[in-house]
Amino acid sequence: MTEAGQHTTHEVLNQVPPLAGYDVAADDALLSALHREGGGSAEPELHELGLLAGAASTKEQARLANVYKPVLRTHDARGFRVDEVDFHPAWHELLNTAVSHGLHAAPWADNTPGAHVARAAKFIVWTQAEAGHGCPVSMTYSSVPAIRQTPELASMYEPLLAATVYDPGLRVPASKAGLLAGMAMTEKQGGSDVRANTTTATPTADGSYVLTGHKWFCSAPMCDLFLVLAQAPEGLSCFLLPRVLPDASRNAMHIQRLKDKLGNTSNASSEVEYDQAVAWLVGEPGRGVATIINMVSATRLDCVLGSAAAIRQACVTAAHHARHRRAFGATLIDQPAMAAVLADLTLESEAATTLAMRLAGAADRAARGDSAEAALLRLALPAAKYWICKRTPMVVAEALECLGGNGYVEESEMPRLLRDSPLNSIWEGSGNVTALDVLRALVRTPDSADQLFAEIDQAAGDSSVLRESAAALRAEVKEALADPLAAQGRARQLAGLITRTLQAALLSRHAPAAVADAFCASRLTQLAGGPATPFGSLPAGLDLASVLRRSSTNFAG
């Protein structure tokens, strides 16, 4: 259609309609896991959130929040430090939705079994709207177990952290309707080695401490409270540091600059300095790492959930494109080579979502005192964090290629997804850190291996390939326990084998036979290093049409 006086140069044909106006929660693997793990009562809200996540207006909010990056204002017009970060209104809209639906610390205030499972499912759905604002959401969720180790602080702040009210702006925390919490752990000289931190914490007469030093990464610096590691007289300790002090004065936490990052651009990550900033001890002095260990577990779970969300989003986007785009006389999804690629991506999504939700169920039950589930979580979580987060950039890159040149332009959202995809592998321990933590879990939590194999053995009889994988895994674990030091060189292989075997077992029990059979046939055949062939190189004889249906429903257009 043209205006009067204009010429038509061509007719627009064979372009794919926008992927908008659909229910992101219409995911069979996610919904079945939600019910299986005890969070089924949340399904109506999950669909409400899914429709919102798939709305065109939300996609525009995501675009705006990333195009208009956070801006740091260090001083006001009179030269006084303010250390404010300005965000586009779209960021606040996204965060308001997340908080109002309880994606942050709300489950800690809900003793109902399955509360953490429901929250995990909602996190997977809403993260597909935009990933960057999930950072303060995850940190707030993970802060509560740490703060609870000091009951006075917990009684003061936990109700506000769990409140489903987004109340931005720097004010006295106790005066706000809802709070967000961040964390500041790593320093220039240490990175993951937090015991090398040099920030000092000096006790004062009133029971507080003053912190002096720096943090090389402090994400979401606009949060109200921060958990900070610093060297007290007794050793490395954990502290709660508010941005605004009880007397309404600004605490001496100075934002030096915002990081210029590859991705995650809607979220402000910063470098900060403390110049005798006031803080309060959390947990026991000298036991900072022990204090934050539950927090690390919670944020690692969110890394797995977020990566599962990214894999699902990439898979759905690629399949949507292939259902509508024609080439060489047929739709792309009907071309055998493309169908094999999309089916392979779908397998990755099914496995990631199913395992992520199983871990969420374990976390939910562990929070209520189930020691067996806690032992399983202690081993399976770092393994899954390593493997699934590592797989995500590969999945997203392959999905982007399914869109051809259209996938390489910003309007497709795929470039943003690709830039964001490596981050979960870095957060809360990069690949080697988490793989080595798998060995640590085997040695320090002796029943963790028993719980892992109990889970795998529930399905091992269903498949000869799965039985062989389980046997190989037992041999690897036995060898690692016999000589943990020598096993460090193969820690990545062990973490990958644990994850793939556990995924195969879960799919064998809970997924359609076509999905489970294809996963076992394609993921358990190279036990030393995992799948080495590019996506789309599936064995012959698989029911790919049934697999494809798992990522080809409820699309717009």
PEBELMO-V907736 format. One record per residue. N is the residue number from 1. RES is the residue in one letter. PHI is phi as a letter, one per 30 degrees, with the letter a starting at -180 (NA if undefined). OMEGA is omega as a letter, one per 20 degrees, with the letter a starting at -180 (none if undefined). BURIAL is I if it has 16 or more other C-alpha atoms within 10 Angstrom, else O. Layout:
n=<N;N>
res=<RES;RES>
phi=<PHI;PHI>
omega=<OMEGA;OMEGA>
burial=<BURIAL;BURIAL>
//
This chain:
n=<1;2;3;4;5;6;7;8;9;10;11;12;13;14;15;16;17;18;19;20;21;22;23;24;25;26;27;28;29;30;31;32;33;34;35;36;37;38;39;40;41;42;43;44;45;46;47;48;49;50;51;52;53;54;55;56;57;58;59;60;61;62;63;64;65;66;67;68;69;70;71;72;73;74;75;76;77;78;79;80;81;82;83;84;85;86;87;88;89;90;91;92;93;94;95;96;97;98;99;100;101;102;103;104;105;106;107;108;109;110;111;112;113;114;115;116;117;118;119;120;121;122;123;124;125;126;127;128;129;130;131;132;133;134;135;136;137;138;139;140;141;142;143;144;145;146;147;148;149;150;151;152;153;154;155;156;157;158;159;160;161;162;163;164;165;166;167;168;169;170;171;172;173;174;175;176;177;178;179;180;181;182;183;184;185;186;187;188;189;190;191;192;193;194;195;196;197;198;199;200;201;202;203;204;205;206;207;208;209;210;211;212;213;214;215;216;217;218;219;220;221;222;223;224;225;226;227;228;229;230;231;232;233;234;235;236;237;238;239;240;241;242;243;244;245;246;247;248;249;250;251;252;253;254;255;256;257;258;259;260;261;262;263;264;265;266;267;268;269;270;271;272;273;274;275;276;277;278;279;280;281;282;283;284;285;286;287;288;289;290;291;292;293;294;295;296;297;298;299;300;301;302;303;304;305;306;307;308;309;310;311;312;313;314;315;316;317;318;319;320;321;322;323;324;325;326;327;328;329;330;331;332;333;334;335;336;337;338;339;340;341;342;343;344;345;346;347;348;349;350;351;352;353;354;355;356;357;358;359;360;361;362;363;364;365;366;367;368;369;370;371;372;373;374;375;376;377;378;379;380;381;382;383;384;385;386;387;388;389;390;391;392;393;394;395;396;397;398;399;400;401;402;403;404;405;406;407;408;409;410;411;412;413;414;415;416;417;418;419;420;421;422;423;424;425;426;427;428;429;430;431;432;433;434;435;436;437;438;439;440;441;442;443;444;445;446;447;448;449;450;451;452;453;454;455;456;457;458;459;460;461;462;463;464;465;466;467;468;469;470;471;472;473;474;475;476;477;478;479;480;481;482;483;484;485;486;487;488;489;490;491;492;493;494;495;496;497;498;499;500;501;502;503;504;505;506;507;508;509;510;511;512;513;514;515;516;517;518;519;520;521;522;523;524;525;526;527;528;529;530;531;532;533;534;535;536;537;538;539;540;541;542;543;544;545;546;547;548;549;550;551;552;553;554;555;556;557>
res=<M;T;E;A;G;Q;H;T;T;H;E;V;L;N;Q;V;P;P;L;A;G;Y;D;V;A;A;D;D;A;L;L;S;A;L;H;R;E;G;G;G;S;A;E;P;E;L;H;E;L;G;L;L;A;G;A;A;S;T;K;E;Q;A;R;L;A;N;V;Y;K;P;V;L;R;T;H;D;A;R;G;F;R;V;D;E;V;D;F;H;P;A;W;H;E;L;L;N;T;A;V;S;H;G;L;H;A;A;P;W;A;D;N;T;P;G;A;H;V;A;R;A;A;K;F;I;V;W;T;Q;A;E;A;G;H;G;C;P;V;S;M;T;Y;S;S;V;P;A;I;R;Q;T;P;E;L;A;S;M;Y;E;P;L;L;A;A;T;V;Y;D;P;G;L;R;V;P;A;S;K;A;G;L;L;A;G;M;A;M;T;E;K;Q;G;G;S;D;V;R;A;N;T;T;T;A;T;P;T;A;D;G;S;Y;V;L;T;G;H;K;W;F;C;S;A;P;M;C;D;L;F;L;V;L;A;Q;A;P;E;G;L;S;C;F;L;L;P;R;V;L;P;D;A;S;R;N;A;M;H;I;Q;R;L;K;D;K;L;G;N;T;S;N;A;S;S;E;V;E;Y;D;Q;A;V;A;W;L;V;G;E;P;G;R;G;V;A;T;I;I;N;M;V;S;A;T;R;L;D;C;V;L;G;S;A;A;A;I;R;Q;A;C;V;T;A;A;H;H;A;R;H;R;R;A;F;G;A;T;L;I;D;Q;P;A;M;A;A;V;L;A;D;L;T;L;E;S;E;A;A;T;T;L;A;M;R;L;A;G;A;A;D;R;A;A;R;G;D;S;A;E;A;A;L;L;R;L;A;L;P;A;A;K;Y;W;I;C;K;R;T;P;M;V;V;A;E;A;L;E;C;L;G;G;N;G;Y;V;E;E;S;E;M;P;R;L;L;R;D;S;P;L;N;S;I;W;E;G;S;G;N;V;T;A;L;D;V;L;R;A;L;V;R;T;P;D;S;A;D;Q;L;F;A;E;I;D;Q;A;A;G;D;S;S;V;L;R;E;S;A;A;A;L;R;A;E;V;K;E;A;L;A;D;P;L;A;A;Q;G;R;A;R;Q;L;A;G;L;I;T;R;T;L;Q;A;A;L;L;S;R;H;A;P;A;A;V;A;D;A;F;C;A;S;R;L;T;Q;L;A;G;G;P;A;T;P;F;G;S;L;P;A;G;L;D;L;A;S;V;L;R;R;S;S;T;N;F;A;G>
phi=<NA;b;d;e;j;c;c;c;d;a;c;d;b;i;c;d;d;e;d;a;i;b;c;d;d;d;b;e;d;d;d;d;d;e;d;d;c;j;c;e;d;d;e;e;d;d;d;e;d;d;d;d;d;c;d;d;d;d;d;d;e;d;d;d;d;c;d;c;d;e;b;c;c;d;b;c;d;c;j;d;d;b;h;c;c;c;c;d;e;d;e;d;d;d;d;d;d;d;d;d;c;i;d;c;c;e;d;d;c;c;d;d;e;j;d;d;d;d;d;d;d;d;d;d;d;d;d;d;d;a;d;d;d;d;d;d;d;d;d;d;e;d;d;d;e;d;d;d;d;b;e;d;d;d;d;d;c;e;e;d;d;d;d;c;b;d;b;d;j;d;b;e;e;d;c;c;d;a;b;b;b;c;b;b;c;d;b;e;d;c;i;d;d;d;d;d;e;c;e;c;b;c;d;c;d;d;j;d;b;c;c;b;l;b;b;d;b;b;d;h;d;d;d;d;b;b;c;b;c;a;d;d;e;d;k;d;b;c;b;c;b;d;d;b;d;e;d;i;d;d;d;d;c;c;d;d;a;c;d;c;c;d;b;h;d;d;c;d;c;b;c;b;b;c;c;h;d;d;b;b;d;c;i;d;d;i;b;d;d;d;d;c;d;d;d;d;d;d;d;d;d;d;d;d;d;d;d;d;d;d;d;d;d;d;d;d;d;d;d;d;e;d;d;c;c;c;a;h;i;a;d;e;d;c;d;e;d;d;e;d;d;d;d;d;d;d;e;d;d;e;d;d;d;d;d;e;d;d;d;d;d;d;d;d;d;d;d;c;j;d;d;d;d;d;d;d;d;d;c;d;d;d;d;d;d;d;d;d;d;d;d;e;e;d;d;d;d;d;d;e;d;d;d;i;d;d;d;c;c;d;d;d;i;d;e;d;d;d;d;d;d;d;d;d;d;c;e;h;j;d;e;d;d;d;d;d;d;d;d;d;d;d;d;c;b;e;d;d;d;d;d;d;d;d;d;d;d;d;b;d;d;d;b;d;d;d;d;d;d;d;d;d;d;e;d;d;d;d;d;d;d;d;b;e;d;d;d;e;d;c;d;d;d;d;d;d;d;e;d;d;d;d;d;d;d;d;d;d;d;b;c;e;e;d;d;d;d;d;d;d;d;c;c;c;c;b;d;d;b;i;e;c;d;d;e;j;c;d;d;d;i;c;d;d;d;d;d;d;d;d;b;b;b;h;c;d;i>
omega=<a;r;a;r;a;r;r;a;r;r;a;a;r;r;a;r;a;r;a;a;a;a;r;a;r;a;a;a;a;a;r;r;r;r;a;a;r;a;a;a;a;a;r;r;r;r;r;r;r;r;r;r;a;a;r;a;r;r;r;r;r;r;a;a;a;r;a;a;r;a;a;r;a;a;r;a;a;r;r;r;r;r;r;r;r;r;r;r;a;r;a;r;r;a;r;r;a;a;a;r;r;a;a;a;a;a;a;r;a;a;a;r;a;a;r;r;r;r;r;r;r;r;r;a;a;r;r;r;r;a;a;a;r;a;r;r;a;a;r;r;a;a;a;r;r;a;r;r;r;a;a;r;a;a;a;a;a;r;a;r;a;a;a;r;r;a;a;r;a;r;r;a;a;a;a;r;r;a;r;a;r;r;r;a;a;r;a;a;a;a;a;r;a;r;r;a;a;r;a;r;a;a;r;a;a;r;r;r;r;a;r;a;a;r;a;r;r;a;r;a;r;r;a;a;r;r;a;r;r;a;r;r;a;a;a;a;a;a;r;a;r;r;r;a;a;r;r;r;r;r;a;r;a;r;a;r;r;r;r;a;r;a;r;a;r;a;r;r;a;r;a;r;r;r;a;r;a;a;a;a;r;a;a;r;r;a;a;a;r;a;a;a;r;r;r;r;a;r;r;r;r;r;r;r;a;r;r;r;r;r;r;a;r;a;a;a;r;a;r;r;a;r;a;a;r;r;r;r;a;r;a;a;r;r;a;a;r;r;r;r;a;r;r;r;r;r;r;r;a;a;a;a;a;r;r;a;r;r;r;r;r;r;r;a;r;r;r;r;r;a;r;r;r;r;r;a;a;a;a;a;r;r;r;r;r;a;a;r;r;a;a;r;r;r;a;r;r;r;r;a;r;r;a;r;r;r;a;r;a;a;a;a;a;r;r;r;r;r;a;a;a;a;a;r;a;a;r;r;r;a;a;a;a;r;r;r;r;r;r;r;r;a;a;r;a;a;r;r;r;a;r;a;r;r;a;a;r;a;a;a;a;a;r;r;r;r;r;r;r;r;r;r;r;r;r;a;r;r;r;r;r;a;a;a;r;a;a;a;r;a;r;r;a;r;r;a;r;a;a;r;r;r;a;r;a;r;r;a;a;a;r;a;a;r;a;a;a;r;a;a;a;a;a;a;r;a;a;a;r;a;a;a;r;r;a;r;a;r;r;r;a;r;a;a;r;r;a;r;a;r;a;r;r;r;r;r;none>
burial=<O;O;O;O;O;O;O;O;O;O;O;O;O;O;O;I;O;O;I;I;I;I;I;I;I;I;I;O;I;I;I;I;I;I;I;I;I;I;I;I;O;I;I;O;O;I;I;O;I;I;I;I;I;I;I;I;O;I;I;O;I;I;I;I;I;I;O;O;I;I;O;I;O;I;O;O;O;O;O;O;O;I;I;I;I;O;I;I;O;I;I;I;O;I;I;I;I;I;I;O;I;I;I;I;I;I;I;I;O;O;O;O;I;I;I;I;I;I;I;I;I;I;I;I;I;I;I;I;I;I;I;I;I;I;I;I;I;I;I;I;I;I;I;I;I;I;I;I;I;I;O;O;O;I;O;O;I;I;I;I;I;I;I;I;I;I;I;I;O;I;I;I;I;O;O;I;O;I;I;I;I;I;I;I;I;I;I;O;O;O;I;I;O;I;I;I;I;I;I;I;I;I;I;O;O;O;O;I;I;I;I;I;I;I;I;I;I;I;I;I;I;I;I;I;I;I;I;I;I;I;I;I;O;O;O;I;I;I;I;I;I;I;I;I;I;O;O;O;O;I;I;I;I;I;I;I;I;I;I;O;O;O;I;I;I;I;I;I;I;I;I;I;I;I;O;I;I;I;I;I;I;I;I;O;I;I;I;I;I;O;I;I;O;I;I;I;I;I;I;I;I;I;I;I;I;I;I;I;I;I;I;I;I;I;I;I;I;I;I;I;I;I;I;I;I;I;O;O;O;O;I;I;I;I;O;O;O;I;I;I;I;I;I;I;I;I;I;I;I;I;I;I;I;I;I;I;I;I;I;I;I;I;I;I;I;I;I;O;O;O;O;I;I;I;I;I;I;I;I;I;I;I;I;I;I;I;I;I;I;I;I;I;I;I;I;I;I;I;I;I;O;I;I;O;O;I;I;I;O;O;O;I;I;I;I;I;I;I;I;I;I;I;I;I;I;I;I;I;I;I;I;O;I;I;I;I;I;I;I;O;I;I;I;O;I;O;I;I;I;O;I;I;I;O;O;I;I;O;I;I;O;O;I;O;I;I;I;I;I;I;O;I;I;O;O;I;I;O;O;I;I;O;O;I;O;O;I;I;O;I;I;I;I;I;I;I;I;I;I;I;I;I;I;I;I;I;I;I;I;I;I;O;O;I;I;I;I;I;I;I;I;I;I;I;I;O;I;O;O;I;I;O;O;O;I;I;O;I;O;O;O;I;O;I;O;O;I;I;O;I;I;I;I;O;I;O;O>
//
